[in-house]
Amino acid sequence: MAKVGVIMGSLSDWETMKPACEMLEEFQIEYEKDIVSAHRTPDDMINYAETARDRGISVIIAGAGGAAHLPGMVASKTTLPVIGVPVQTKIDGWDSLLSIVQMPGGVPVATVAIGASGAKNAGILAAEIISVFDTNVAEKLEAYRQELQQRVQEMRESLHEQS
């Protein structure tokens, strides 16, 4: 059963959202991915959000560009945590970021950086949320953090060796 739902408004968003799925795979977290458009298929979006918990979803990662209504509309129809990923647009994704981050009080959407790095962080954040009740994921996150620290140490050593 999938623990994380990764949704996007269009197939063109997949390249941005793929790093979220890659991080979930790294932490061995089951996920589902789908295209759910807030504007073109609103009934599907409502159904997706309202049935997510019953399908075993614990966290939803929603990527959207432009008006970027998908994360907020999904959040309005579920009490599961929703992480919004602003997709890069013709105006550098600022419209997406501002649309997602400007949720009214009472309907939160966790929002990450614009683009693929934001999607990667969304995958990590979803893993952190799941780690609260899954010790296997918590251990994988700890190992991941240690690996990051090791990489920085290797960079330091490499820098010091250069003349």
Protein Blocks (a to p, Z undefined) as FASTA:
>chain_A
ZZbdcddfbfklmmmmmmmmmmmmmnopacddddddfklmmmlmmmmmmmmmmnopabdc
dddehjlmmmmmmmmmccbdcdddddddfknolmmmmmmmmpcehiacddddehjklmmm
mmmmmmmmmmmmmmklmmmmmmmmmmmmmmmmmmmmmmmmpZZ
